[in-house]
Amino acid sequence: MADWLNEDGPDTVRMSASEAHDMGSQALRRIGFAEDDARVIMDQLTDNALCGYKFAGLPRLLAIARDAKTAKTRTPVKIVKETPC
């Protein structure tokens, strides 16, 4: 294993970026997100993890799942007022 990785412990799980993305997308769909929304969220979380922001990667899925807003019905964004600008 490369020197730059943390040592493997008994609870260590290693997966590729695409495996993590697929697993996270599936988890998000199971808690009610549409496929496109799950993909966009996982694109961001995967990028965060690859940039070294461990807290903003896959662990964020737990926070999303626990958030009360997640249980609410999601509706597409709509324009309610447009100005000339």
Secondary structure, DSSP 4 states (H G I P E B T S, - for coil): --TTSPPP-TT-----HHHHHHHHHHHHHHTT--HHHHHHHHHHHHHHHHTT-GGGSTTHHHHHHH-HHHHSPP-----------
